[in-house]
Amino acid sequence: MTDRIVIAGAGPAGATAARTLRAEGYTGRIVLVGAEHHGPYRRPMVSKDLLDGTREIDRCLLEPEKYWAESDIELRVATMVADIDTDRRRLWLSTGESLDYDALLLATGARARRLEQHPPVRVRSLRRVADIAPLRAAIDDGPLLIVGAGLVGLEVAATARGLGADVRILHSGAAPLDRTVPPEVSTLVADLHAEHGVRIENGVRLARLEQIDRRGVVATATDGRTWTASSALVAIGAVPDTALARTAGIAVYDGILVDEQYRTSTSGVYAAGDAASRFNRPRDRHERGEHWNSALADGRAVAKSILGQQITDIDVPWGWSTQYGVSLQFAGWTCSYDELIVRGSIDSRDFTALALAGGALVGAVSVGRPRDIRAARELIATGVVRPTAAWADESTDLADRAQPPVPAAR
Ligand SMILES: Cc1cc2nc3c(=O)[nH]c(=O)nc-3n(C[C@H](O)[C@H](O)[C@H](O)COP(=O)(O)OP(=O)(O)OC[C@H]3O[C@@H](n4cnc5c(N)ncnc54)[C@H](O)[C@@H]3O)c2cc1C
C-alpha cells in the first residue's frame, strides 16, 4: 500500500504530480521537497518577465502559498533530498531529517550546462530565480556577450535588448535555434534578432572565455577571432540533474531512465520531467523532454502511475518561445523530416511549417497559429499518413478529421 509519497524537486513536474495525487483522491502523506527558496513557480518567466522586472516572483507561482497547506501537501523549500537508501525506502534531507517512503518521485529537473573551464565572475548562467539578479546586473552593466543561440540565449538576448543593452551572440551551430526548428524558421529567428540590433555569429568554435580584468570578458574562437564585452551569459543547453539517482545506484543515461510507466530501474522509485528519459514505444527509444508542457504532462501521468493506473499516452513534446513579442510554438520532432511544407507565410510571420516523414506528420513549428499546434500534436501521436497535397491544402483545417487519412504503418 502507498501511504507515504516523497517528491524530490518542486518544479512543475514534481508540483503537478503532488496536485494530481490529491485530485485523484489519494489521502496519504505527500512531502514535496524543493531545493530552491520559492515554492513551485513558472520557470519560463525566468528569461522573460522576471528578468526584465515586469513581474515579481509572487505573481509567477504555480499556486498561492496557502494552496499547499490547504491541500495537505507538505512543501519543504530550500531543502534538498540528500541521500536515499532504496532498500529500506528511507531518505535523508539536507536538514538532517529522515523520511520513509512507499513511493519516491525524482523530479530533480536539469541544470544549465557549463563550459568545461571554471567560469570567471563575469560569466553567468540562467536556470533559477537565484540566477536572475546577477544576470540583470550584467545586462544593466552591458554590453553582454551570449554564448549559445538556443531558446534561453535568444530569449535573454530579446529581454536584454528590451532593457537597452548591447548584445552579441556567439553560436557554434549553423543558425540560431538549429536544434529546435528547420533552417527556414532559423532564418526568421535570425532576421528578428537582426531587426532588433542583435548580432549573431554562427559557426563559432569557442577556445576560451576569460575575464580580462575586473571590468570585462573576452571570448576567443579557435580561428583566433575575439570578442569583448562587459559580461557573458553561457546558454549552451541543460543537463539533467541525475546526481541523486546516480548515488542511489539508479540507472541513468542522459537522464534517469524510466519505462512507459515512469518507473526507474529501482522498485518504488519513479522519475519525471526534465530529469527523466522515458521510453517512447513508437519511436523505440528513450527520450528526454525539456519543455514546460511536457513537464506538466509528465507530472500528471507519473502521479497516476504511482496510484496504479496504466499510462498509455504517447508523449509528443511541445513548447514555445517568446522573443520580441513573437511567439514561436513547436511540437514533435521538428528537425528529422524528409519533406517540409509551409502553410501560410514565414516572411509575414503567420505560418505553420509541417515536418513530414513518409507522408506522416512528425513535427510542426508555428507563429500565430496555436490551433495548428494543438491539432499537430494529435496528428503526430496518431501517426496518420496523408498525401502531400492534403497536408499543404490551406483551405482545410489541419485538424479536419473529414480528410481521408491513410492508416499509419508505424
Ligand atoms: C530560463 C528558462 C526559460 C524557459 N522557457 C521555456 C519556455 O518558454 N517554454 C517552454 O516550453 N519551456 C521553457 N523552459 C523549460 C521548462 O521550464 C522546463 O522544461 C521545466 O521547468 C522542467 O520542469 P521540471 O519540473 O522537470 O524541472 P525543473 O523546473 O528544473 O525543477 C526541478 C527542481 O528540482 C530541484 N532539485 C534538484 N535536485 C533536488 C534535490 N536533490 N532535492 C530537492 N530539490 C531538488 C531544482 O532545484 C528545481 O527547483 C525554460 C527553462 C529555462 C531555464
Ligand as a Chemical Component Dictionary entry (heavy atoms), coordinates in Angstrom:
data_LIG
# 
_chem_comp.id                   LIG 
_chem_comp.type                 NON-POLYMER 
_chem_comp.pdbx_formal_charge   0 
_chem_comp.three_letter_code    LIG 
# 
loop_
_chem_comp_atom.comp_id 
_chem_comp_atom.atom_id 
_chem_comp_atom.alt_atom_id 
_chem_comp_atom.type_symbol 
_chem_comp_atom.charge 
_chem_comp_atom.model_Cartn_x 
_chem_comp_atom.model_Cartn_y 
_chem_comp_atom.model_Cartn_z 
_chem_comp_atom.pdbx_ordinal 
LIG C1  C1  C 0 15.216 30.296 -18.380 1  
LIG C2  C2  C 0 14.294 29.234 -18.886 2  
LIG C3  C3  C 0 13.247 29.572 -19.722 3  
LIG C4  C4  C 0 12.393 28.583 -20.217 4  
LIG N1  N1  N 0 11.388 28.936 -21.072 5  
LIG C5  C5  C 0 10.584 27.985 -21.583 6  
LIG C6  C6  C 0 9.554  28.326 -22.488 7  
LIG O1  O1  O 0 9.377  29.492 -22.854 8  
LIG N2  N2  N 0 8.749  27.335 -22.961 9  
LIG C7  C7  C 0 8.926  26.033 -22.585 10 
LIG O2  O2  O 0 8.172  25.171 -23.072 11 
LIG N3  N3  N 0 9.891  25.666 -21.709 12 
LIG C8  C8  C 0 10.725 26.616 -21.199 13 
LIG N4  N4  N 0 11.716 26.268 -20.320 14 
LIG C9  C9  C 0 11.863 24.849 -19.931 15 
LIG C10 C10 C 0 10.963 24.487 -18.732 16 
LIG O3  O3  O 0 10.980 25.493 -17.778 17 
LIG C11 C11 C 0 11.458 23.163 -18.143 18 
LIG O4  O4  O 0 11.317 22.169 -19.135 19 
LIG C12 C12 C 0 10.688 22.763 -16.890 20 
LIG O5  O5  O 0 10.835 23.720 -15.884 21 
LIG C13 C13 C 0 11.152 21.402 -16.373 22 
LIG O6  O6  O 0 10.437 21.091 -15.228 23 
LIG P1  P1  P 0 10.960 20.027 -14.143 24 
LIG O7  O7  O 0 9.974  20.053 -13.020 25 
LIG O8  O8  O 0 11.267 18.748 -14.796 26 
LIG O9  O9  O 0 12.371 20.593 -13.642 27 
LIG P2  P2  P 0 12.794 21.992 -13.048 28 
LIG O10 O10 O 0 11.890 23.069 -13.479 29 
LIG O11 O11 O 0 14.256 22.102 -13.345 30 
LIG O12 O12 O 0 12.607 21.810 -11.468 31 
LIG C14 C14 C 0 13.366 20.861 -10.749 32 
LIG C15 C15 C 0 13.529 21.381 -9.337  33 
LIG O13 O13 O 0 14.122 20.350 -8.537  34 
LIG C16 C16 C 0 15.090 20.933 -7.672  35 
LIG N5  N5  N 0 16.012 19.907 -7.214  36 
LIG C17 C17 C 0 17.047 19.325 -7.885  37 
LIG N6  N6  N 0 17.625 18.380 -7.120  38 
LIG C18 C18 C 0 16.948 18.363 -5.946  39 
LIG C19 C19 C 0 17.072 17.577 -4.759  40 
LIG N7  N7  N 0 18.019 16.632 -4.619  41 
LIG N8  N8  N 0 16.222 17.827 -3.740  42 
LIG C20 C20 C 0 15.248 18.791 -3.867  43 
LIG N9  N9  N 0 15.080 19.553 -4.977  44 
LIG C21 C21 C 0 15.921 19.319 -5.996  45 
LIG C22 C22 C 0 15.709 22.016 -8.541  46 
LIG O14 O14 O 0 16.397 22.981 -7.783  47 
LIG C23 C23 C 0 14.472 22.586 -9.233  48 
LIG O15 O15 O 0 13.880 23.574 -8.459  49 
LIG C24 C24 C 0 12.592 27.227 -19.838 50 
LIG C25 C25 C 0 13.658 26.890 -18.976 51 
LIG C26 C26 C 0 14.503 27.884 -18.504 52 
LIG C27 C27 C 0 15.651 27.504 -17.611 53 
# 
loop_
_chem_comp_bond.comp_id 
_chem_comp_bond.atom_id_1 
_chem_comp_bond.atom_id_2 
_chem_comp_bond.value_order 
_chem_comp_bond.pdbx_ordinal 
LIG C1  C2  SING 1  
LIG C2  C3  SING 2  
LIG C2  C26 DOUB 3  
LIG C3  C4  DOUB 4  
LIG C4  N1  SING 5  
LIG C4  C24 SING 6  
LIG N1  C5  DOUB 7  
LIG C5  C6  SING 8  
LIG C5  C8  SING 9  
LIG C6  O1  DOUB 10 
LIG C6  N2  SING 11 
LIG N2  C7  SING 12 
LIG C7  O2  DOUB 13 
LIG C7  N3  SING 14 
LIG N3  C8  DOUB 15 
LIG C8  N4  SING 16 
LIG N4  C9  SING 17 
LIG N4  C24 SING 18 
LIG C9  C10 SING 19 
LIG C10 O3  SING 20 
LIG C10 C11 SING 21 
LIG C11 O4  SING 22 
LIG C11 C12 SING 23 
LIG C12 O5  SING 24 
LIG C12 C13 SING 25 
LIG C13 O6  SING 26 
LIG O6  P1  SING 27 
LIG P1  O7  DOUB 28 
LIG P1  O8  SING 29 
LIG P1  O9  SING 30 
LIG O9  P2  SING 31 
LIG P2  O10 DOUB 32 
LIG P2  O11 SING 33 
LIG P2  O12 SING 34 
LIG O12 C14 SING 35 
LIG C14 C15 SING 36 
LIG C15 O13 SING 37 
LIG C15 C23 SING 38 
LIG O13 C16 SING 39 
LIG C16 N5  SING 40 
LIG C16 C22 SING 41 
LIG N5  C17 SING 42 
LIG N5  C21 SING 43 
LIG C17 N6  DOUB 44 
LIG N6  C18 SING 45 
LIG C18 C19 SING 46 
LIG C18 C21 DOUB 47 
LIG C19 N7  SING 48 
LIG C19 N8  DOUB 49 
LIG N8  C20 SING 50 
LIG C20 N9  DOUB 51 
LIG N9  C21 SING 52 
LIG C22 O14 SING 53 
LIG C22 C23 SING 54 
LIG C23 O15 SING 55 
LIG C24 C25 DOUB 56 
LIG C25 C26 SING 57 
LIG C26 C27 SING 58 
# 
